[in-house]
């Protein structure tokens, strides 16, 4: 078999580089491995925006979203406060209106009590006194915005009248109010109740 040359033989045949004077020659096989110098980063090798944290645009979006959420919460709080304030004001207005209405009827109550104290007097005077109290109460309702409707001989108006009966009366035009059985008070949206009437009908 062919014999492989020994390390000593290869060393003898390999050319030997001259060693400068004063330099230390390392034994063969123990030469230090030097690393190539680092390659400078090219423009396309630079770290991306995600390497150092979020991009400035993302920070702006997060700040804008936070501001919108704060404004939304403040708007909800303002709306809730407005609703509560409106409820308080509405309750206060109702209380004031009830007090005003009750105070307007106090003189009517006083006159009724005065009429009762004279119940043993002349019956005719009692009737006149009750009629006067009735007129006073009707006037109070009118001042409050609820005028009385008890007219006869007027055309039937479904917005102000409620038909509770019909009669045959040749002397009256059909559809005319013949009798008012119960007066009505108020008009339109401020109507307390329509007048209960009987109406003439055609033959």
C-alpha positions, 0 to 999 in steps of 0.5 A, spaced: 500 500 500 502 507 498 504 510 505 502 517 506 507 522 508 508 524 515 507 530 518 514 531 518 515 529 511 510 535 509 513 540 513 520 538 510 517 539 503 513 545 504 516 552 503 517 556 510 516 563 510 522 567 513 520 570 520 522 577 521 528 578 526 525 579 533 518 576 531 516 569 535 514 564 530 508 560 532 508 552 532 505 550 526 497 548 527 497 553 532 496 560 528 490 564 531 484 565 527 483 572 525 476 574 524 474 579 518 472 586 520 465 587 520 462 590 514 458 597 515 451 597 514 448 599 508 442 603 507 437 597 506 440 594 512 439 599 517 434 597 523 426 598 521 422 603 525 419 597 529 426 595 532 426 601 536 419 602 538 412 604 535 412 609 530 411 616 531 404 615 527 402 610 531 403 614 537 399 620 534 393 615 533 393 612 540 393 619 543 387 621 538 383 615 541 385 617 548 382 624 547 376 622 543 375 617 549 375 622 554 371 627 550 366 622 550 366 620 557 365 628 558 359 628 554 356 622 557 357 626 564 354 632 561 348 629 558 346 625 565 347 632 569 343 635 564 337 630 564 337 630 572 337 638 572 331 638 567 327 632 571 328 637 578 326 643 574 320 639 571 318 637 578 319 644 581 315 647 575 309 642 577 309 644 584 309 651 582 303 650 578 299 646 582 300 651 588 298 657 583 291 653 581 290 651 588 291 658 591 286 660 585 280 656 588 281 658 595 276 664 594 271 659 591 272 654 597 271 660 602 265 662 599 262 655 599 263 655 606 260 662 607 254 659 603 253 653 608 253 658 614 247 661 612 243 654 610 238 656 614 236 663 611 232 665 605 232 659 600 232 664 594 238 667 597 242 661 598 241 659 590 243 666 588 249 665 593 251 658 590 250 661 583 255 666 584 260 661 587 259 657 581 260 663 576 267 665 580 269 658 579 268 658 572 272 665 572 278 661 575 278 656 570 278 661 564 283 665 567 287 658 568 286 657 560 280 653 560 274 657 558 267 654 559 263 651 553 255 650 554 252 654 548 246 651 544 244 653 537 251 652 535 253 647 529 256 641 532 264 641 533 267 634 534 273 637 537 269 641 542 262 636 543 261 629 545 254 627 542 250 623 547 243 623 544 240 626 538 233 629 537 228 630 532 226 638 531 224 641 525 225 648 527 233 647 528 238 645 522 240 638 523 247 638 526 245 643 531 247 643 538 240 643 542 242 642 549 248 641 553 248 636 558 255 637 561 259 643 560 266 642 556 272 646 558 278 648 554 280 648 547 285 644 543 291 641 546 288 644 553 281 641 553 279 638 560 273 635 557 268 636 551 261 638 552 256 633 552 250 635 548 244 633 544 244 634 537 238 635 532 238 630 526 235 630 519 228 627 519 
